[in-house]
Amino acid sequence: MKNLKTNDDLIKELLTPDEQQELTSDIEQAVIKYHGGFREGAGRKKKNPSLVLKFQIRVSEKEKEFLAFARKHNLDYDKLMGQY
């Protein structure tokens, strides 16, 4: 077990520098192709950076009216709450 060689050792021993570079670039391309990011059929959708996220909160009708009023009149919530 003294003479164990790694894949890197074998590549350096058996391939020329040009062949080593070509092998390295092929491996990098294969990794990029199969790992991460949007791929067709991967169940991932492309993200649109201009799309604003929407969220919902459940509030009563009275709270909804207050929020509409506050937005319309540009109320400062920090002042209303006494600067928590």
N, CA, C and O atoms as a MOPAC input file, in Angstrom:
PM7 MOZYME 1SCF
protein

 N      0.81200 1    -1.20300 1     0.00000 1
 C      0.00000 1     0.00000 1     0.00000 1
 C      0.85300 1     1.26400 1     0.00000 1
 O      0.32900 1     2.37100 1     0.12400 1
 N      2.15000 1     1.10300 1    -0.13700 1
 C      3.04400 1     2.25600 1    -0.12500 1
 C      2.92300 1     3.06900 1    -1.40900 1
 O      3.09500 1     4.28800 1    -1.37600 1
 N      2.63300 1     2.43200 1    -2.52900 1
 C      2.66500 1     3.09200 1    -3.82500 1
 C      1.29300 1     3.52900 1    -4.31300 1
 O      0.99000 1     3.39200 1    -5.49800 1
 N      0.45500 1     4.05300 1    -3.42100 1
 C     -0.86200 1     4.53600 1    -3.84900 1
 C     -0.71000 1     5.84600 1    -4.60900 1
 O      0.07900 1     6.71100 1    -4.23000 1
 N     -1.46700 1     5.97600 1    -5.67400 1
 C     -1.42600 1     7.19100 1    -6.46900 1
 C     -2.83300 1     7.77200 1    -6.55700 1
 O     -3.81600 1     7.03900 1    -6.67100 1
 N     -2.91000 1     9.07200 1    -6.50200 1
 C     -4.20200 1     9.74600 1    -6.63700 1
 C     -4.48900 1     9.98700 1    -8.11400 1
 O     -3.61800 1     9.81800 1    -8.96700 1
 N     -5.70600 1    10.38000 1    -8.39400 1
 C     -6.06900 1    10.70900 1    -9.78000 1
 C     -5.21800 1    11.85500 1   -10.30400 1
 O     -4.80900 1    11.84900 1   -11.46500 1
 N     -4.95000 1    12.84100 1    -9.44600 1
 C     -4.12800 1    13.97900 1    -9.87200 1
 C     -2.71200 1    13.52200 1   -10.23400 1
 O     -2.12800 1    14.00000 1   -11.20700 1
 N     -2.17300 1    12.60300 1    -9.45300 1
 C     -0.83100 1    12.08000 1    -9.76000 1
 C     -0.81000 1    11.37900 1   -11.11600 1
 O      0.10800 1    11.57700 1   -11.91200 1
 N     -1.81800 1    10.56800 1   -11.36700 1
 C     -1.88700 1     9.85000 1   -12.65000 1
 C     -2.06600 1    10.80400 1   -13.82200 1
 O     -1.47300 1    10.61300 1   -14.88400 1
 N     -2.87800 1    11.82300 1   -13.62700 1
 C     -3.08400 1    12.80500 1   -14.70400 1
 C     -1.77900 1    13.50500 1   -15.02700 1
 O     -1.43200 1    13.66200 1   -16.19800 1
 N     -1.05400 1    13.92500 1   -14.00900 1
 C      0.22800 1    14.60900 1   -14.23600 1
 C      1.25400 1    13.67600 1   -14.87800 1
 O      2.07500 1    14.10500 1   -15.68900 1
 N      1.19900 1    12.41800 1   -14.51100 1
 C      2.17700 1    11.44800 1   -15.00900 1
 C      1.89200 1    11.02800 1   -16.45000 1
 O      2.82200 1    10.86400 1   -17.23900 1
 N      0.62700 1    10.85300 1   -16.79900 1
 C      0.28500 1    10.26700 1   -18.09200 1
 C     -0.08500 1    11.27800 1   -19.18600 1
 O     -0.02200 1    10.94600 1   -20.37000 1
 N     -0.46700 1    12.50200 1   -18.81000 1
 C     -0.94500 1    13.47500 1   -19.79800 1
 C      0.01300 1    14.65200 1   -19.93300 1
 O      0.70200 1    15.03300 1   -18.98600 1
 N      0.03400 1    15.21300 1   -21.13400 1
 C      0.83300 1    16.41700 1   -21.37000 1
 C      0.09800 1    17.60700 1   -20.73600 1
 O     -1.08900 1    17.50300 1   -20.42400 1
 N      0.79700 1    18.73700 1   -20.54400 1
 C      0.13400 1    19.90800 1   -19.95000 1
 C     -1.09500 1    20.37400 1   -20.74600 1
 O     -2.08800 1    20.80100 1   -20.15700 1
 N     -1.03000 1    20.29200 1   -22.07800 1
 C     -2.19400 1    20.68100 1   -22.89200 1
 C     -3.36700 1    19.73400 1   -22.65600 1
 O     -4.51300 1    20.17000 1   -22.55200 1
 N     -3.07600 1    18.44300 1   -22.57300 1
 C     -4.13400 1    17.46800 1   -22.31500 1
 C     -4.70600 1    17.62900 1   -20.91000 1
 O     -5.90300 1    17.43700 1   -20.69700 1
 N     -3.85600 1    17.98100 1   -19.95800 1
 C     -4.32500 1    18.23000 1   -18.59400 1
 C     -5.28800 1    19.41400 1   -18.55800 1
 O     -6.33100 1    19.36300 1   -17.90600 1
 N     -4.92300 1    20.48000 1   -19.26900 1
 C     -5.77600 1    21.67400 1   -19.31200 1
 C     -7.11000 1    21.35900 1   -19.98500 1
 O     -8.15700 1    21.80800 1   -19.51900 1
 N     -7.08200 1    20.60000 1   -21.06200 1
 C     -8.31000 1    20.22400 1   -21.76600 1
 C     -9.20900 1    19.37000 1   -20.87200 1
 O    -10.42300 1    19.57200 1   -20.83100 1
 N     -8.61700 1    18.43000 1   -20.16800 1
 C     -9.38100 1    17.57800 1   -19.25800 1
 C    -10.01300 1    18.41000 1   -18.14600 1
 O    -11.17800 1    18.21000 1   -17.80400 1
 N     -9.25500 1    19.33400 1   -17.58900 1
 C     -9.76800 1    20.19600 1   -16.52000 1
 C    -10.93300 1    21.03300 1   -17.00300 1
 O    -11.93500 1    21.15700 1   -16.29900 1
 N    -10.82400 1    21.61400 1   -18.20100 1
 C    -11.92200 1    22.44400 1   -18.72200 1
 C    -13.15400 1    21.59400 1   -19.03100 1
 O    -14.27900 1    22.04600 1   -18.81500 1
 N    -12.96500 1    20.38500 1   -19.52800 1
 C    -14.09300 1    19.48900 1   -19.78600 1
 C    -14.83100 1    19.13600 1   -18.49400 1
 O    -16.06100 1    19.09400 1   -18.45800 1
 N    -14.06800 1    18.88700 1   -17.44600 1
 C    -14.66900 1    18.56100 1   -16.15300 1
 C    -15.46900 1    19.75200 1   -15.62200 1
 O    -16.58800 1    19.58100 1   -15.13800 1
 N    -14.90200 1    20.95300 1   -15.71200 1
 C    -15.59700 1    22.15300 1   -15.23200 1
 C    -16.89900 1    22.37500 1   -15.98700 1
 O    -17.91200 1    22.72500 1   -15.38200 1
 N    -16.88600 1    22.17600 1   -17.29500 1
 C    -18.09400 1    22.34300 1   -18.10100 1
 C    -19.15600 1    21.31400 1   -17.71800 1
 O    -20.34300 1    21.63800 1   -17.66600 1
 N    -18.73800 1    20.07900 1   -17.45100 1
 C    -19.68300 1    19.03700 1   -17.05700 1
 C    -20.30900 1    19.35700 1   -15.71000 1
 O    -21.50300 1    19.13200 1   -15.51300 1
 N    -19.52300 1    19.87700 1   -14.78800 1
 C    -20.04700 1    20.23300 1   -13.46600 1
 C    -21.05200 1    21.36500 1   -13.59100 1
 O    -22.11700 1    21.31200 1   -12.97600 1
 N    -20.73500 1    22.37800 1   -14.36800 1
 C    -21.65500 1    23.50100 1   -14.56600 1
 C    -22.94000 1    23.02800 1   -15.23500 1
 O    -24.02600 1    23.50500 1   -14.90600 1
 N    -22.81900 1    22.09800 1   -16.16500 1
 C    -23.98100 1    21.61100 1   -16.91800 1
 C    -24.97500 1    20.88800 1   -16.01700 1
 O    -26.18500 1    21.03400 1   -16.19200 1
 N    -24.48500 1    20.11700 1   -15.06300 1
 C    -25.36500 1    19.26700 1   -14.28400 1
 C    -25.64500 1    19.73800 1   -12.85900 1
 O    -26.47400 1    19.13500 1   -12.17700 1
 N    -24.98700 1    20.78800 1   -12.38900 1
 C    -25.18400 1    21.22100 1   -11.01200 1
 C    -25.58300 1    22.68900 1   -10.95200 1
 O    -24.92000 1    23.54700 1   -11.53400 1
 N    -26.68400 1    22.97200 1   -10.23500 1
 C    -27.08200 1    24.33300 1    -9.90000 1
 C    -27.69400 1    25.11200 1   -11.04100 1
 O    -27.49500 1    24.80500 1   -12.21600 1
 N    -28.44800 1    26.13600 1   -10.65800 1
 C    -29.02700 1    27.04200 1   -11.61700 1
 C    -30.24700 1    26.48200 1   -12.31300 1
 O    -30.68400 1    25.36800 1   -12.02300 1
 N    -30.79300 1    27.25700 1   -13.22900 1
 C    -31.99200 1    26.86700 1   -13.96700 1
 C    -31.62500 1    25.84500 1   -15.04200 1
 O    -30.70300 1    26.05900 1   -15.82900 1
 N    -32.34500 1    24.75600 1   -15.06200 1
 C    -32.19800 1    23.75100 1   -16.11400 1
 C    -33.59000 1    23.36300 1   -16.57700 1
 O    -34.53200 1    23.32300 1   -15.78600 1
 N    -33.70900 1    23.08400 1   -17.84200 1
 C    -34.99200 1    22.67000 1   -18.38500 1
 C    -35.40600 1    21.35000 1   -17.74500 1
 O    -34.62900 1    20.39600 1   -17.69700 1
 N    -36.63500 1    21.31200 1   -17.25800 1
 C    -37.15900 1    20.10300 1   -16.64500 1
 C    -36.71300 1    19.90000 1   -15.20600 1
 O    -37.00500 1    18.85800 1   -14.61800 1
 N    -36.01400 1    20.86600 1   -14.62500 1
 C    -35.51700 1    20.70400 1   -13.26100 1
 C    -36.52900 1    21.18100 1   -12.22800 1
 O    -36.28800 1    21.06000 1   -11.02600 1
 N    -37.65200 1    21.71800 1   -12.67700 1
 C    -38.66100 1    22.18800 1   -11.74500 1
 C    -38.35700 1    23.56400 1   -11.18400 1
 O    -39.01700 1    24.00800 1   -10.24500 1
 N    -37.39000 1    24.23100 1   -11.73400 1
 C    -37.04100 1    25.57500 1   -11.27000 1
 C    -37.49200 1    26.59100 1   -12.30400 1
 O    -37.40100 1    26.36000 1   -13.51000 1
 N    -37.97100 1    27.69700 1   -11.82000 1
 C    -38.38800 1    28.76200 1   -12.72500 1
 C    -37.34700 1    29.86600 1   -12.69200 1
 O    -36.70700 1    30.09800 1   -11.66600 1
 N    -37.17900 1    30.54700 1   -13.82100 1
 C    -36.25300 1    31.66400 1   -13.86600 1
 C    -36.78700 1    32.78100 1   -12.97800 1
 O    -37.99200 1    33.03100 1   -12.93200 1
 N    -35.88500 1    33.44300 1   -12.27900 1
 C    -36.26100 1    34.54400 1   -11.41400 1
 C    -36.21600 1    35.83100 1   -12.20800 1
 O    -35.24600 1    36.10900 1   -12.91300 1
 N    -37.27600 1    36.61400 1   -12.08600 1
 C    -37.34000 1    37.90800 1   -12.74400 1
 C    -36.94500 1    38.95800 1   -11.71000 1
 O    -37.67400 1    39.15700 1   -10.73900 1
 N    -35.80400 1    39.63800 1   -11.89400 1
 C    -35.36000 1    40.59900 1   -10.88000 1
 C    -36.29100 1    41.79200 1   -10.71400 1
 O    -36.29800 1    42.42400 1    -9.65800 1
 N    -37.08200 1    42.11200 1   -11.74600 1
 C    -37.97800 1    43.26100 1   -11.63100 1
 C    -39.29300 1    42.90400 1   -10.94800 1
 O    -40.10000 1    43.78500 1   -10.65100 1
 N    -39.51100 1    41.61600 1   -10.69900 1
 C    -40.74500 1    41.18000 1   -10.06800 1
 C    -40.67300 1    41.40200 1    -8.55900 1
 O    -39.75400 1    40.92800 1    -7.89000 1
 N    -41.65300 1    42.12700 1    -8.04100 1
 C    -41.70400 1    42.40000 1    -6.61600 1
 C    -42.46900 1    41.27200 1    -5.93500 1
 O    -43.51900 1    40.83900 1    -6.41200 1
 N    -41.93000 1    40.80600 1    -4.82000 1
 C    -42.60600 1    39.74400 1    -4.09200 1
 C    -43.91300 1    40.24700 1    -3.50300 1
 O    -44.01300 1    41.40100 1    -3.08700 1
 N    -44.90700 1    39.38200 1    -3.46900 1
 C    -46.18900 1    39.72000 1    -2.87700 1
 C    -46.36400 1    38.86800 1    -1.63200 1
 O    -45.99000 1    37.69500 1    -1.61500 1
 N    -46.92900 1    39.45600 1    -0.59900 1
 C    -47.21400 1    38.68900 1     0.59400 1
 C    -48.59600 1    39.08400 1     1.10700 1
 O    -49.09400 1    40.17300 1     0.82000 1
 N    -49.18700 1    38.20500 1     1.84800 1
 C    -50.52400 1    38.43500 1     2.36500 1
 C    -50.50700 1    38.33700 1     3.87400 1
 O    -49.80000 1    37.51700 1     4.46100 1
 N    -51.31200 1    39.20200 1     4.49100 1
 C    -51.52600 1    39.08800 1     5.91900 1
 C    -53.03100 1    39.08400 1     6.14500 1
 O    -53.78600 1    39.70400 1     5.39600 1
 N    -53.44500 1    38.39200 1     7.16700 1
 C    -54.86600 1    38.34200 1     7.47100 1
 C    -55.16600 1    39.39000 1     8.52800 1
 O    -54.66100 1    39.33000 1     9.64900 1
 N    -55.98900 1    40.34200 1     8.15200 1
 C    -56.38700 1    41.40700 1     9.07100 1
 C    -57.90000 1    41.57000 1     9.01800 1
 O    -58.56300 1    41.14900 1     8.07100 1
 N    -58.41300 1    42.18600 1    10.05500 1
 C    -59.85300 1    42.44700 1    10.06900 1
 C    -60.16800 1    43.59300 1     9.12200 1
 O    -59.26900 1    44.27600 1     8.63200 1
 N    -61.42300 1    43.79100 1     8.87900 1
 C    -61.85000 1    44.87200 1     7.97700 1
 C    -61.45900 1    46.23100 1     8.54600 1
 O    -61.06500 1    47.13400 1     7.80800 1
 N    -61.57100 1    46.36800 1     9.86900 1
 C    -61.21900 1    47.62900 1    10.52500 1
 C    -59.71300 1    47.90100 1    10.38600 1
 O    -59.30700 1    49.03400 1    10.12700 1
 N    -58.89500 1    46.86700 1    10.55700 1
 C    -57.45000 1    47.02000 1    10.40200 1
 C    -57.08800 1    47.35900 1     8.95700 1
 O    -56.18000 1    48.15000 1     8.70600 1
 N    -57.79700 1    46.76000 1     8.02300 1
 C    -57.56300 1    47.04500 1     6.60700 1
 C    -57.86800 1    48.51500 1     6.29700 1
 O    -57.12800 1    49.16300 1     5.55700 1
 N    -58.95400 1    49.03300 1     6.86300 1
 C    -59.30000 1    50.44900 1     6.67500 1
 C    -58.22000 1    51.34500 1     7.26900 1
 O    -57.83300 1    52.34300 1     6.65900 1
 N    -57.72400 1    50.98800 1     8.47300 1
 C    -56.67100 1    51.79100 1     9.10000 1
 C    -55.40200 1    51.80000 1     8.25000 1
 O    -54.79200 1    52.85400 1     8.07300 1
 N    -54.99800 1    50.65100 1     7.72300 1
 C    -53.79500 1    50.59100 1     6.88700 1
 C    -53.94800 1    51.44300 1     5.62600 1
 O    -53.00900 1    52.12800 1     5.22100 1
 N    -55.11000 1    51.40100 1     5.01700 1
 C    -55.36600 1    52.22600 1     3.83400 1
 C    -55.29100 1    53.70800 1     4.19900 1
 O    -54.71000 1    54.50300 1     3.46000 1
 N    -55.88100 1    54.08000 1     5.34200 1
 C    -55.84800 1    55.47200 1     5.80900 1
 C    -54.41000 1    55.90400 1     6.07300 1
 O    -54.00500 1    56.99500 1     5.67000 1
 N    -53.63000 1    55.04500 1     6.75600 1
 C    -52.25100 1    55.38200 1     7.09900 1
 C    -51.40200 1    55.56800 1     5.84000 1
 O    -50.56800 1    56.47100 1     5.78100 1
 N    -51.61000 1    54.73200 1     4.85500 1
 C    -50.85700 1    54.87400 1     3.59600 1
 C    -51.24500 1    56.15100 1     2.86300 1
 O    -50.40000 1    56.85900 1     2.31400 1
 N    -52.52200 1    56.41900 1     2.86900 1
 C    -53.01600 1    57.60000 1     2.14900 1
 C    -52.47100 1    58.88400 1     2.77300 1
 O    -52.14700 1    59.82900 1     2.05400 1
 N    -52.36600 1    58.92700 1     4.11500 1
 C    -51.95200 1    60.14600 1     4.81200 1
 C    -50.48500 1    60.11300 1     5.26000 1
 O    -50.05800 1    60.96800 1     6.03500 1
 N    -49.72200 1    59.14200 1     4.78100 1
 C    -48.28800 1    59.02900 1     5.07500 1
 C    -47.98300 1    59.11000 1     6.56900 1
 O    -47.13200 1    59.89400 1     6.98900 1
 N    -48.66700 1    58.31500 1     7.35700 1
 C    -48.44800 1    58.30900 1     8.79600 1
 C    -47.10100 1    57.66900 1     9.12300 1
 O    -46.69600 1    56.68100 1     8.51000 1
 N    -46.41100 1    58.26600 1    10.11400 1
 C    -45.13800 1    57.72200 1    10.58700 1
 C    -45.43500 1    56.78400 1    11.75000 1
 O    -45.82100 1    57.23100 1    12.83000 1
 N    -45.25600 1    55.49100 1    11.52900 1
 C    -45.60100 1    54.49600 1    12.54600 1
 C    -44.71900 1    54.63000 1    13.78700 1
 O    -45.18000 1    54.36200 1    14.89700 1
 N    -43.46700 1    55.03600 1    13.62000 1
 C    -42.58000 1    55.19100 1    14.77000 1
 C    -43.09400 1    56.26700 1    15.71800 1
 O    -43.04500 1    56.09500 1    16.93600 1
 N    -43.58800 1    57.37800 1    15.17000 1
 C    -44.13000 1    58.44100 1    16.01400 1
 C    -45.40000 1    57.98300 1    16.69600 1
 O    -45.62800 1    58.28800 1    17.86700 1
 N    -46.24500 1    57.23800 1    15.95400 1
 C    -47.48400 1    56.74500 1    16.55500 1
 C    -47.21200 1    55.78900 1    17.71100 1
 O    -47.93800 1    55.78100 1    18.70500 1
 N    -46.16800 1    54.98900 1    17.57300 1
 C    -45.88000 1    53.97700 1    18.57600 1
 C    -44.98100 1    54.50000 1    19.69800 1
 O    -44.61700 1    53.73700 1    20.59200 1
 N    -44.61900 1    55.77300 1    19.67000 1
 C    -43.80900 1    56.34200 1    20.72700 1
 C    -42.34400 1    55.95800 1    20.61500 1
 O    -41.66000 1    55.84400 1    21.63200 1
 N    -41.85400 1    55.76000 1    19.41700 1
 C    -40.44300 1    55.43400 1    19.13300 1
 C    -39.93600 1    54.28100 1    19.98700 1
 O    -39.02700 1    54.45500 1    20.79800 1
 N    -40.50200 1    53.15000 1    19.81200 1
 C    -40.12600 1    51.94100 1    20.54900 1
 C    -38.66400 1    51.79100 1    20.66700 1
 O    -38.18800 1    50.82400 1    21.26000 1

